Amino acid sequence: MKGYVQVYTGDGKGKTTAVLGLSIRAAGAGFKVFIAQFIKNGDYSEIKALKRFSDLITVEQFGSGCFIRGTPTSEDIECARKGIEKVKSIVSAGNYKMVILDEANVAVKLGLFPVEDLLSIMADKPEKVEIVITGRNADQRIIEKSDLVTEMKAIKHYFQQGVKARIGIEK
């Protein structure tokens, strides 16, 4: 089966949630999945849940553990660059049927690594590997080179009424 490149972007909620569902669907079909979470670092509910599928789904986080506001620190940049290098080697080895780069678009927007890194991963992927990239503000070049692009559009969110991220729903 041919692998494609999918992108989930936009200012609405649900990008990571969508790819987590996709990873479970892939595991249900017996596919090995690698999830690289950029910027994030912590014991989120999805990390706990995906441990149940550890024979097929591997998750690694490449963030410093702090939400990046303004200019990223050297630690933020180092974490992300280690992550993108790991993803390059994972994709080129072809041992995983699906490779998810969660929040990679945001990492590019923040300058943690150049968009060219994502473009080279997309261009060099083995034919049978599915690549999925999430995060707001997808670079136009990523959108143009992808096979499927979904934009999550925010229309209304309870965060605007002061509701904080809830365990099991947003974190």
C-alpha positions in Angstrom: 0.0 0.0 0.0 1.4 3.4 -1.0 2.0 5.9 1.8 1.0 9.6 1.5 1.7 12.8 3.3 -1.1 14.2 5.4 -1.2 17.6 7.2 -3.6 18.7 9.9 -3.3 22.5 10.5 -5.4 25.5 11.5 -6.4 27.4 14.6 -9.1 25.0 15.7 -8.9 22.2 18.4 -8.5 18.6 17.3 -5.3 18.3 15.3 -3.4 16.1 17.8 -6.6 14.3 18.7 -7.2 13.4 15.0 -3.7 11.9 14.6 -3.9 10.0 17.9 -7.1 8.4 16.5 -5.3 7.7 13.2 -2.4 6.0 15.1 -4.8 3.7 16.9 -6.6 2.8 13.6 -3.2 2.1 12.1 -2.2 -0.1 15.1 -5.5 -1.9 14.8 -4.4 -2.9 11.3 -1.1 -4.1 12.6 1.0 -1.2 11.5 3.9 0.1 13.5 3.6 3.8 14.3 6.2 6.3 15.4 4.9 9.6 17.0 7.3 12.4 17.5 5.8 15.2 19.6 7.6 18.4 19.2 7.5 21.2 21.8 5.6 18.9 24.2 7.2 17.1 27.1 5.1 15.6 29.9 2.9 12.8 31.0 -0.2 13.8 29.0 -3.2 11.5 29.0 -2.5 10.3 25.5 0.9 9.2 26.5 -0.6 7.1 29.3 -3.2 5.6 26.9 -0.8 4.8 24.1 1.4 2.8 26.5 -1.3 0.1 26.0 -0.3 -0.1 22.4 3.5 0.0 23.0 4.1 -3.1 20.9 3.0 -1.1 17.8 3.0 2.6 18.7 6.1 4.4 19.9 5.9 7.9 21.2 8.9 10.2 21.9 8.7 13.8 23.0 11.2 16.5 21.8 10.3 19.5 23.9 11.8 21.1 27.0 8.6 20.8 29.0 7.7 24.5 28.9 5.2 26.3 26.7 7.3 28.5 24.3 6.3 32.1 24.5 8.4 34.5 22.4 11.9 33.4 21.6 12.7 29.7 22.0 15.6 28.9 24.3 18.7 27.0 23.2 17.3 24.0 25.0 14.0 24.2 23.0 16.0 24.3 19.8 18.3 21.5 20.8 15.3 19.2 21.7 13.6 19.9 18.4 16.7 19.4 16.3 17.4 16.0 18.1 13.8 15.1 17.3 13.9 16.0 13.6 17.2 14.1 13.2 15.6 11.1 14.9 12.5 11.3 12.6 14.8 11.5 9.5 16.5 8.3 10.5 13.2 6.6 11.5 11.6 7.5 8.1 14.6 6.5 6.0 14.8 3.1 7.8 11.3 2.3 6.7 10.5 0.2 9.8 7.4 2.2 10.7 4.4 2.3 8.4 3.3 5.6 9.8 5.3 8.5 11.2 3.5 11.3 12.9 5.3 14.7 13.5 3.0 16.3 16.1 3.3 20.1 16.3 6.1 20.1 13.7 4.4 23.0 11.9 4.6 25.1 15.1 8.2 24.0 15.6 9.0 25.4 12.1 7.1 28.6 12.8 9.0 29.2 16.0 12.4 28.6 14.2 13.2 25.4 16.1 14.2 23.8 12.7 13.9 24.9 9.1 10.9 24.0 6.9 13.5 22.4 4.6 13.9 19.6 7.1 10.2 18.7 6.8 10.3 19.0 3.0 13.3 16.7 2.8 11.6 14.1 5.0 8.5 14.3 2.7 10.6 14.0 -0.4 12.8 11.2 0.8 10.2 9.0 2.5 10.0 5.4 1.3 6.9 4.7 -0.8 5.1 2.7 1.8 5.5 5.1 4.7 2.7 7.4 5.6 3.8 10.8 7.0 1.4 12.9 9.1 2.3 16.5 10.2 0.3 18.5 12.6 0.3 22.1 14.0 -1.0 25.5 13.3 0.4 27.7 10.6 1.6 25.1 8.2 4.1 26.6 5.7 2.6 27.0 2.2 5.4 24.8 0.8 4.3 21.9 3.1 0.7 22.4 2.1 1.7 22.3 -1.6 3.8 19.2 -1.3 1.3 17.2 0.8 -1.3 14.8 -0.5 -4.0 15.6 2.0 -4.5 18.8 4.0 -7.2 19.3 6.6 -7.6 22.7 8.2 -9.2 22.7 11.7 -11.1 26.0 12.0 -11.9 27.6 15.3 -15.5 28.8 15.4 -16.1 28.8 19.2 -14.1 27.5 22.1 -14.8 27.5 25.8 -11.3 28.6 26.5 -12.5 32.1 25.5 -14.8 31.9 28.6 -11.8 31.1 30.8 -12.1 27.3 30.8 -8.6 25.9 31.3 -7.3 22.7 29.6 -9.0 19.7 31.2 -7.4 16.3 31.9 -8.7 13.7 29.5 -10.1 16.3 27.1 -7.3 18.8 26.2 -4.4 17.2 28.1 
